[in-house]
Amino acid sequence: MKLDEFATGAGHVVELIGICVLIGGAAVATLAFFLRLLRGMTFRDCYHELRADLGRAILLGLEFLVIADIIGTVAVEPTLHNLGVLAVIVTIRTLLSFSLELEVSGRWPWQRGTQ
């Protein structure tokens, strides 16, 4: 097996993992939402917890998808055009990750949490 075939396969596997994390995270977050409602939490609190859980799932799924993009671009076909596209994709996903982190935790990733 050649290196580029292995890298292509690995990229597809990591991409599939990212998609499964997104779908599975959404399913688990939804189930947790209903369990919280059944346990007597207010709808508002359940809703905020659901958003936080979905945000965490999206952040984790995005990390896997970025890895797949890096593998696909750098290891398989490292042309200048593909590297430019990768830079744009990573920039957009990084900005999205920052905004999701702010939404989930209430602070920027570089700020320390209060302990």
N, CA, C and O atoms as a GROMACS GRO file, in nm:
protein
  460
    1MET      N    1   0.085  -0.118   0.000
    1MET     CA    2   0.000   0.000   0.000
    1MET      C    3   0.089   0.124   0.000
    1MET      O    4   0.183   0.134   0.078
    2LYS      N    5   0.058   0.216  -0.088
    2LYS     CA    6   0.135   0.338  -0.097
    2LYS      C    7   0.095   0.436   0.013
    2LYS      O    8  -0.014   0.426   0.070
    3LEU      N    9   0.184   0.529   0.040
    3LEU     CA   10   0.159   0.627   0.146
    3LEU      C   11   0.037   0.713   0.115
    3LEU      O   12  -0.043   0.740   0.204
    4ASP      N   13   0.021   0.756  -0.010
    4ASP     CA   14  -0.094   0.842  -0.041
    4ASP      C   15  -0.225   0.765  -0.030
    4ASP      O   16  -0.328   0.823   0.005
    5GLU      N   17  -0.225   0.635  -0.061
    5GLU     CA   18  -0.346   0.554  -0.043
    5GLU      C   19  -0.380   0.540   0.105
    5GLU      O   20  -0.496   0.549   0.145
    6PHE      N   21  -0.275   0.518   0.185
    6PHE     CA   22  -0.296   0.508   0.330
    6PHE      C   23  -0.348   0.641   0.386
    6PHE      O   24  -0.441   0.642   0.466
    7ALA      N   25  -0.287   0.752   0.344
    7ALA     CA   26  -0.329   0.883   0.393
    7ALA      C   27  -0.472   0.914   0.352
    7ALA      O   28  -0.549   0.970   0.431
    8THR      N   29  -0.509   0.879   0.229
    8THR     CA   30  -0.647   0.900   0.184
    8THR      C   31  -0.744   0.819   0.268
    8THR      O   32  -0.848   0.870   0.312
    9GLY      N   33  -0.712   0.693   0.291
    9GLY     CA   34  -0.797   0.608   0.374
    9GLY      C   35  -0.806   0.659   0.517
    9GLY      O   36  -0.914   0.662   0.576
   10ALA      N   37  -0.692   0.700   0.572
   10ALA     CA   38  -0.692   0.753   0.709
   10ALA      C   39  -0.775   0.881   0.718
   10ALA      O   40  -0.847   0.902   0.815
   11GLY      N   41  -0.764   0.965   0.615
   11GLY     CA   42  -0.844   1.088   0.614
   11GLY      C   43  -0.993   1.059   0.612
   11GLY      O   44  -1.070   1.126   0.681
   12HIS      N   45  -1.033   0.959   0.534
   12HIS     CA   46  -1.174   0.920   0.530
   12HIS      C   47  -1.222   0.863   0.663
   12HIS      O   48  -1.334   0.890   0.706
   13VAL      N   49  -1.136   0.784   0.728
   13VAL     CA   50  -1.172   0.725   0.857
   13VAL      C   51  -1.190   0.835   0.962
   13VAL      O   52  -1.287   0.835   1.037
   14VAL      N   53  -1.096   0.929   0.966
   14VAL     CA   54  -1.104   1.038   1.063
   14VAL      C   55  -1.227   1.126   1.034
   14VAL      O   56  -1.293   1.173   1.126
   15GLU      N   57  -1.255   1.148   0.907
   15GLU     CA   58  -1.374   1.225   0.869
   15GLU      C   59  -1.501   1.154   0.915
   15GLU      O   60  -1.593   1.218   0.965
   16LEU      N   61  -1.506   1.023   0.898
   16LEU     CA   62  -1.621   0.945   0.943
   16LEU      C   63  -1.635   0.952   1.096
   16LEU      O   64  -1.746   0.963   1.147
   17ILE      N   65  -1.524   0.947   1.166
   17ILE     CA   66  -1.527   0.960   1.312
   17ILE      C   67  -1.585   1.096   1.350
   17ILE      O   68  -1.667   1.106   1.441
   18GLY      N   69  -1.542   1.202   1.281
   18GLY     CA   70  -1.594   1.335   1.309
   18GLY      C   71  -1.744   1.344   1.288
   18GLY      O   72  -1.816   1.404   1.368
   19ILE      N   73  -1.793   1.284   1.180
   19ILE     CA   74  -1.937   1.284   1.152
   19ILE      C   75  -2.011   1.205   1.259
   19ILE      O   76  -2.117   1.247   1.305
   20CYS      N   77  -1.956   1.090   1.299
   20CYS     CA   78  -2.019   1.009   1.404
   20CYS      C   79  -2.023   1.084   1.537
   20CYS      O   80  -2.120   1.075   1.612
   21VAL      N   81  -1.916   1.158   1.567
   21VAL     CA   82  -1.914   1.237   1.690
   21VAL      C   83  -2.023   1.344   1.687
   21VAL      O   84  -2.091   1.367   1.787
   22LEU      N   85  -2.040   1.409   1.572
   22LEU     CA   86  -2.144   1.511   1.561
   22LEU      C   87  -2.283   1.452   1.579
   22LEU      O   88  -2.365   1.505   1.654
   23ILE      N   89  -2.310   1.342   1.509
   23ILE     CA   90  -2.443   1.280   1.518
   23ILE      C   91  -2.466   1.219   1.656
   23ILE      O   92  -2.571   1.237   1.716
   24GLY      N   93  -2.366   1.146   1.705
   24GLY     CA   94  -2.378   1.084   1.837
   24GLY      C   95  -2.389   1.188   1.947
   24GLY      O   96  -2.466   1.171   2.041
   25GLY      N   97  -2.312   1.295   1.936
   25GLY     CA   98  -2.318   1.401   2.037
   25GLY      C   99  -2.455   1.467   2.040
   25GLY      O  100  -2.507   1.498   2.147
   26ALA      N  101  -2.512   1.489   1.922
   26ALA     CA  102  -2.646   1.549   1.916
   26ALA      C  103  -2.749   1.454   1.978
   26ALA      O  104  -2.839   1.499   2.049
   27ALA      N  105  -2.736   1.325   1.951
   27ALA     CA  106  -2.830   1.228   2.007
   27ALA      C  107  -2.817   1.220   2.159
   27ALA      O  108  -2.918   1.219   2.230
   28VAL      N  109  -2.694   1.215   2.209
   28VAL     CA  110  -2.673   1.208   2.354
   28VAL      C  111  -2.721   1.336   2.422
   28VAL      O  112  -2.783   1.330   2.528
   29ALA      N  113  -2.694   1.451   2.360
   29ALA     CA  114  -2.738   1.579   2.418
   29ALA      C  115  -2.890   1.587   2.424
   29ALA      O  116  -2.946   1.637   2.521
   30THR      N  117  -2.956   1.537   2.319
   30THR     CA  118  -3.102   1.538   2.317
   30THR      C  119  -3.159   1.444   2.423
   30THR      O  120  -3.255   1.479   2.492
   31LEU      N  121  -3.101   1.326   2.436
   31LEU     CA  122  -3.144   1.232   2.540
   31LEU      C  123  -3.124   1.292   2.679
   31LEU      O  124  -3.212   1.282   2.765
   32ALA      N  125  -3.008   1.355   2.701
   32ALA     CA  126  -2.981   1.418   2.831
   32ALA      C  127  -3.081   1.530   2.859
   32ALA      O  128  -3.123   1.549   2.973
   33PHE      N  129  -3.120   1.602   2.755
   33PHE     CA  130  -3.219   1.709   2.770
   33PHE      C  131  -3.350   1.653   2.825
   33PHE      O  132  -3.405   1.707   2.921
   34PHE      N  133  -3.399   1.545   2.765
   34PHE     CA  134  -3.525   1.487   2.810
   34PHE      C  135  -3.513   1.424   2.948
   34PHE      O  136  -3.607   1.430   3.027
   35LEU      N  137  -3.399   1.363   2.978
   35LEU     CA  138  -3.380   1.306   3.111
   35LEU      C  139  -3.379   1.416   3.217
   35LEU      O  140  -3.432   1.397   3.327
   36ARG      N  141  -3.318   1.530   3.186
   36ARG     CA  142  -3.319   1.642   3.281
   36ARG      C  143  -3.461   1.693   3.302
   36ARG      O  144  -3.499   1.727   3.415
   37LEU      N  145  -3.538   1.700   3.195
   37LEU     CA  146  -3.677   1.742   3.210
   37LEU      C  147  -3.755   1.647   3.299
   37LEU      O  148  -3.832   1.689   3.385
   38LEU      N  149  -3.734   1.516   3.278
   38LEU     CA  150  -3.804   1.416   3.359
   38LEU      C  151  -3.763   1.420   3.506
   38LEU      O  152  -3.841   1.385   3.594
   39ARG      N  153  -3.640   1.464   3.531
   39ARG     CA  154  -3.591   1.472   3.670
   39ARG      C  155  -3.634   1.600   3.740
   39ARG      O  156  -3.602   1.621   3.857
   40GLY      N  157  -3.708   1.685   3.668
   40GLY     CA  158  -3.765   1.802   3.734
   40GLY      C  159  -3.691   1.932   3.714
   40GLY      O  160  -3.727   2.033   3.776
   41MET      N  161  -3.588   1.934   3.632
   41MET     CA  162  -3.522   2.061   3.605
   41MET      C  163  -3.615   2.150   3.524
   41MET      O  164  -3.701   2.102   3.452
   42THR      N  165  -3.597   2.279   3.537
   42THR     CA  166  -3.679   2.372   3.460
   42THR      C  167  -3.643   2.361   3.312
   42THR      O  168  -3.532   2.322   3.276
   43PHE      N  169  -3.739   2.397   3.227
   43PHE     CA  170  -3.714   2.392   3.083
   43PHE      C  171  -3.598   2.483   3.045
   43PHE      O  172  -3.515   2.447   2.962
   44ARG      N  173  -3.593   2.599   3.105
   44ARG     CA  174  -3.486   2.695   3.075
   44ARG      C  175  -3.348   2.637   3.106
   44ARG      O  176  -3.256   2.648   3.024
   45ASP      N  177  -3.334   2.575   3.223
   45ASP     CA  178  -3.206   2.514   3.260
   45ASP      C  179  -3.172   2.398   3.166
   45ASP      O  180  -3.057   2.381   3.125
   46CYS      N  181  -3.272   2.317   3.134
   46CYS     CA  182  -3.250   2.205   3.042
   46CYS      C  183  -3.207   2.256   2.905
   46CYS      O  184  -3.119   2.198   2.841
   47TYR      N  185  -3.269   2.363   2.861
   47TYR     CA  186  -3.235   2.421   2.731
   47TYR      C  187  -3.090   2.471   2.729
   47TYR      O  188  -3.017   2.447   2.632
   48HIS      N  189  -3.050   2.539   2.834
   48HIS     CA  190  -2.911   2.589   2.840
   48HIS      C  191  -2.810   2.474   2.846
   48HIS      O  192  -2.704   2.481   2.785
   49GLU      N  193  -2.844   2.370   2.919
   49GLU     CA  194  -2.758   2.252   2.923
   49GLU      C  195  -2.751   2.183   2.787
   49GLU      O  196  -2.645   2.137   2.746
   50LEU      N  197  -2.865   2.177   2.717
   50LEU     CA  198  -2.868   2.119   2.583
   50LEU      C  199  -2.777   2.196   2.489
   50LEU      O  200  -2.700   2.136   2.414
   51ARG      N  201  -2.785   2.327   2.492
   51ARG     CA  202  -2.699   2.409   2.406
   51ARG      C  203  -2.552   2.387   2.439
   51ARG      O  204  -2.469   2.379   2.348
   52ALA      N  205  -2.520   2.378   2.567
   52ALA     CA  206  -2.381   2.354   2.606
   52ALA      C  207  -2.334   2.216   2.559
   52ALA      O  208  -2.223   2.202   2.508
   53ASP      N  209  -2.418   2.115   2.576
   53ASP     CA  210  -2.382   1.980   2.532
   53ASP      C  211  -2.365   1.973   2.380
   53ASP      O  212  -2.272   1.911   2.330
   54LEU      N  213  -2.456   2.038   2.307
   54LEU     CA  214  -2.443   2.042   2.161
   54LEU      C  215  -2.316   2.115   2.119
   54LEU      O  216  -2.248   2.074   2.025
   55GLY      N  217  -2.284   2.223   2.188
   55GLY     CA  218  -2.162   2.298   2.157
   55GLY      C  219  -2.038   2.213   2.177
   55GLY      O  220  -1.945   2.217   2.096
   56ARG      N  221  -2.035   2.136   2.285
   56ARG     CA  222  -1.921   2.048   2.310
   56ARG      C  223  -1.909   1.942   2.201
   56ARG      O  224  -1.798   1.911   2.156
   57ALA      N  225  -2.021   1.886   2.160
   57ALA     CA  226  -2.019   1.784   2.055
   57ALA      C  227  -1.969   1.844   1.923
   57ALA      O  228  -1.891   1.781   1.852
   58ILE      N  229  -2.015   1.963   1.893
   58ILE     CA  230  -1.970   2.029   1.770
   58ILE      C  231  -1.821   2.058   1.776
   58ILE      O  232  -1.750   2.036   1.678
   59LEU      N  233  -1.773   2.108   1.889
   59LEU     CA  234  -1.630   2.136   1.903
   59LEU      C  235  -1.546   2.011   1.881
   59LEU      O  236  -1.446   2.014   1.809
   60LEU      N  237  -1.586   1.900   1.942
   60LEU     CA  238  -1.510   1.776   1.926
   60LEU      C  239  -1.519   1.725   1.783
   60LEU      O  240  -1.418   1.682   1.726
   61GLY      N  241  -1.638   1.728   1.724
   61GLY     CA  242  -1.652   1.685   1.586
   61GLY      C  243  -1.570   1.770   1.491
   61GLY      O  244  -1.510   1.718   1.397
   62LEU      N  245  -1.566   1.901   1.514
   62LEU     CA  246  -1.486   1.990   1.429
   62LEU      C  247  -1.338   1.957   1.437
   62LEU      O  248  -1.267   1.966   1.337
   63GLU      N  249  -1.291   1.920   1.554
   63GLU     CA  250  -1.150   1.884   1.569
   63GLU      C  251  -1.114   1.766   1.478
   63GLU      O  252  -1.011   1.766   1.412
   64PHE      N  253  -1.200   1.665   1.478
   64PHE     CA  254  -1.176   1.550   1.391
   64PHE      C  255  -1.182   1.589   1.243
   64PHE      O  256  -1.103   1.541   1.163
   65LEU      N  257  -1.276   1.676   1.208
   65LEU     CA  258  -1.288   1.717   1.068
   65LEU      C  259  -1.169   1.801   1.023
   65LEU      O  260  -1.127   1.793   0.908
   66VAL      N  261  -1.114   1.880   1.114
   66VAL     CA  262  -0.992   1.956   1.080
   66VAL      C  263  -0.876   1.860   1.057
   66VAL      O  264  -0.798   1.878   0.964
   67ILE      N  265  -0.865   1.759   1.141
   67ILE     CA  266  -0.759   1.659   1.123
   67ILE      C  267  -0.774   1.592   0.987
   67ILE      O  268  -0.674   1.573   0.916
   68ALA      N  269  -0.896   1.557   0.949
   68ALA     CA  270  -0.920   1.493   0.819
   68ALA      C  271  -0.882   1.587   0.705
   68ALA      O  272  -0.824   1.543   0.606
   69ASP      N  273  -0.914   1.715   0.719
   69ASP     CA  274  -0.876   1.813   0.616
   69ASP      C  275  -0.725   1.826   0.604
   69ASP      O  276  -0.671   1.836   0.494
   70ILE      N  277  -0.658   1.827   0.717
   70ILE     CA  278  -0.511   1.837   0.715
   70ILE      C  279  -0.450   1.715   0.647
   70ILE      O  280  -0.361   1.728   0.563
   71ILE      N  281  -0.499   1.597   0.683
   71ILE     CA  282  -0.448   1.476   0.620
   71ILE      C  283  -0.472   1.479   0.470
   71ILE      O  284  -0.383   1.451   0.390
   72GLY      N  285  -0.595   1.515   0.432
   72GLY     CA  286  -0.630   1.516   0.290
   72GLY      C  287  -0.552   1.618   0.210
   72GLY      O  288  -0.524   1.595   0.092
   73THR      N  289  -0.519   1.730   0.270
   73THR     CA  290  -0.451   1.836   0.196
   73THR      C  291  -0.300   1.821   0.198
   73THR      O  292  -0.236   1.827   0.093
   74VAL      N  293  -0.245   1.803   0.314
   74VAL     CA  294  -0.099   1.802   0.328
   74VAL      C  295  -0.040   1.668   0.286
   74VAL      O  296   0.062   1.664   0.215
   75ALA      N  297  -0.101   1.558   0.328
   75ALA     CA  298  -0.042   1.427   0.301
   75ALA      C  299  -0.075   1.373   0.163
   75ALA      O  300   0.005   1.301   0.104
   76VAL      N  301  -0.192   1.406   0.111
   76VAL     CA  302  -0.236   1.346  -0.014
   76VAL      C  303  -0.198   1.432  -0.134
   76VAL      O  304  -0.132   1.384  -0.226
   77GLU      N  305  -0.239   1.558  -0.135
   77GLU     CA  306  -0.217   1.643  -0.251
   77GLU      C  307  -0.176   1.784  -0.207
   77GLU      O  308  -0.260   1.874  -0.204
   78PRO      N  309  -0.048   1.804  -0.173
   78PRO     CA  310  -0.004   1.933  -0.119
   78PRO      C  311   0.026   2.040  -0.225
   78PRO      O  312   0.139   2.087  -0.236
   79THR      N  313  -0.075   2.078  -0.301
   79THR     CA  314  -0.056   2.187  -0.397
   79THR      C  315  -0.079   2.319  -0.326
   79THR      O  316  -0.139   2.324  -0.218
   80LEU      N  317  -0.031   2.426  -0.385
   80LEU     CA  318  -0.047   2.559  -0.326
   80LEU      C  319  -0.194   2.595  -0.315
   80LEU      O  320  -0.237   2.654  -0.216
   81HIS      N  321  -0.271   2.560  -0.416
   81HIS     CA  322  -0.416   2.587  -0.412
   81HIS      C  323  -0.482   2.513  -0.296
   81HIS      O  324  -0.561   2.572  -0.222
   82ASN      N  325  -0.450   2.384  -0.278
   82ASN     CA  326  -0.510   2.306  -0.170
   82ASN      C  327  -0.466   2.357  -0.033
   82ASN      O  328  -0.545   2.356   0.062
   83LEU      N  329  -0.342   2.401  -0.022
   83LEU     CA  330  -0.297   2.457   0.105
   83LEU      C  331  -0.372   2.587   0.137
   83LEU      O  332  -0.404   2.613   0.253
   84GLY      N  333  -0.400   2.667   0.035
   84GLY     CA  334  -0.478   2.789   0.055
   84GLY      C  335  -0.620   2.758   0.100
   84GLY      O  336  -0.673   2.823   0.189
   85VAL      N  337  -0.681   2.658   0.036
   85VAL     CA  338  -0.815   2.616   0.076
   85VAL      C  339  -0.814   2.564   0.219
   85VAL      O  340  -0.904   2.595   0.297
   86LEU      N  341  -0.712   2.486   0.254
   86LEU     CA  342  -0.700   2.435   0.391
   86LEU      C  343  -0.687   2.549   0.490
   86LEU      O  344  -0.748   2.546   0.597
   87ALA      N  345  -0.609   2.650   0.456
   87ALA     CA  346  -0.592   2.764   0.546
   87ALA      C  347  -0.725   2.835   0.571
   87ALA      O  348  -0.754   2.875   0.684
   88VAL      N  349  -0.804   2.850   0.467
   88VAL     CA  350  -0.936   2.913   0.483
   88VAL      C  351  -1.027   2.827   0.569
   88VAL      O  352  -1.095   2.877   0.658
   89ILE      N  353  -1.028   2.696   0.542
   89ILE     CA  354  -1.113   2.604   0.620
   89ILE      C  355  -1.073   2.605   0.766
   89ILE      O  356  -1.160   2.615   0.853
   90VAL      N  357  -0.944   2.596   0.794
   90VAL     CA  358  -0.897   2.594   0.933
   90VAL      C  359  -0.928   2.727   1.002
   90VAL      O  360  -0.964   2.729   1.120
   91THR      N  361  -0.915   2.838   0.930
   91THR     CA  362  -0.946   2.969   0.988
   91THR      C  363  -1.094   2.978   1.025
   91THR      O  364  -1.128   3.022   1.135
   92ILE      N  365  -1.180   2.938   0.934
   92ILE     CA  366  -1.324   2.942   0.961
   92ILE      C  367  -1.359   2.850   1.078
   92ILE      O  368  -1.435   2.890   1.167
   93ARG      N  369  -1.305   2.731   1.079
   93ARG     CA  370  -1.336   2.637   1.188
   93ARG      C  371  -1.277   2.684   1.321
   93ARG      O  372  -1.336   2.659   1.426
   94THR      N  373  -1.162   2.751   1.316
   94THR     CA  374  -1.104   2.804   1.440
   94THR      C  375  -1.192   2.915   1.497
   94THR      O  376  -1.218   2.919   1.617
   95LEU      N  377  -1.237   3.005   1.411
   95LEU     CA  378  -1.327   3.111   1.456
   95LEU      C  379  -1.457   3.052   1.511
   95LEU      O  380  -1.510   3.099   1.612
   96LEU      N  381  -1.508   2.951   1.444
   96LEU     CA  382  -1.628   2.884   1.492
   96LEU      C  383  -1.602   2.817   1.627
   96LEU      O  384  -1.687   2.823   1.716
   97SER      N  385  -1.487   2.755   1.643
   97SER     CA  386  -1.453   2.692   1.771
   97SER      C  387  -1.443   2.794   1.883
   97SER      O  388  -1.490   2.770   1.994
   98PHE      N  389  -1.382   2.909   1.854
   98PHE     CA  390  -1.373   3.015   1.955
   98PHE      C  391  -1.512   3.062   1.997
   98PHE      O  392  -1.539   3.078   2.116
   99SER      N  393  -1.599   3.085   1.900
   99SER     CA  394  -1.732   3.134   1.934
   99SER      C  395  -1.813   3.027   2.009
   99SER      O  396  -1.889   3.060   2.099
  100LEU      N  397  -1.796   2.900   1.973
  100LEU     CA  398  -1.864   2.793   2.046
  100LEU      C  399  -1.810   2.780   2.188
  100LEU      O  400  -1.887   2.758   2.282
  101GLU      N  401  -1.680   2.795   2.204
  101GLU     CA  402  -1.620   2.790   2.338
  101GLU      C  403  -1.675   2.902   2.425
  101GLU      O  404  -1.706   2.881   2.542
  102LEU      N  405  -1.686   3.021   2.368
  102LEU     CA  406  -1.743   3.134   2.440
  102LEU      C  407  -1.888   3.105   2.477
  102LEU      O  408  -1.931   3.138   2.588
  103GLU      N  409  -1.962   3.046   2.387
  103GLU     CA  410  -2.102   3.012   2.412
  103GLU      C  411  -2.116   2.907   2.522
  103GLU      O  412  -2.202   2.918   2.609
  104VAL      N  413  -2.031   2.805   2.518
  104VAL     CA  414  -2.042   2.694   2.614
  104VAL      C  415  -1.993   2.733   2.752
  104VAL      O  416  -2.061   2.708   2.852
  105SER      N  417  -1.875   2.794   2.759
  105SER     CA  418  -1.814   2.819   2.889
  105SER      C  419  -1.831   2.962   2.939
  105SER      O  420  -1.809   2.989   3.058
  106GLY      N  421  -1.869   3.053   2.852
  106GLY     CA  422  -1.885   3.192   2.893
  106GLY      C  423  -1.756   3.270   2.898
  106GLY      O  424  -1.752   3.381   2.949
  107ARG      N  425  -1.650   3.213   2.845
  107ARG     CA  426  -1.520   3.283   2.842
  107ARG      C  427  -1.442   3.239   2.718
  107ARG      O  428  -1.470   3.135   2.659
  108TRP      N  429  -1.345   3.320   2.682
  108TRP     CA  430  -1.260   3.287   2.567
  108TRP      C  431  -1.167   3.172   2.604
  108TRP      O  432  -1.137   3.153   2.722
  109PRO      N  433  -1.120   3.094   2.506
  109PRO     CA  434  -1.034   2.979   2.538
  109PRO      C  435  -0.906   3.016   2.611
  109PRO      O  436  -0.853   2.934   2.686
  110TRP      N  437  -0.854   3.134   2.591
  110TRP     CA  438  -0.728   3.173   2.654
  110TRP      C  439  -0.747   3.234   2.793
  110TRP      O  440  -0.649   3.264   2.861
  111GLN      N  441  -0.871   3.252   2.836
  111GLN     CA  442  -0.896   3.304   2.970
  111GLN      C  443  -0.902   3.189   3.068
  111GLN      O  444  -0.955   3.082   3.038
  112ARG      N  445  -0.847   3.212   3.185
  112ARG     CA  446  -0.851   3.109   3.288
  112ARG      C  447  -0.986   3.102   3.353
  112ARG      O  448  -1.054   3.203   3.371
  113GLY      N  449  -1.026   2.982   3.387
  113GLY     CA  450  -1.153   2.964   3.457
  113GLY      C  451  -1.138   2.999   3.605
  113GLY      O  452  -1.030   2.986   3.661
  114THR      N  453  -1.244   3.042   3.665
  114THR     CA  454  -1.241   3.072   3.807
  114THR      C  455  -1.255   2.943   3.885
  114THR      O  456  -1.347   2.865   3.863
  115GLN      N  457  -1.161   2.923   3.976
  115GLN     CA  458  -1.162   2.797   4.055
  115GLN      C  459  -1.163   2.826   4.200
  115GLN      O  460  -1.165   2.734   4.281
   0.00000   0.00000   0.00000
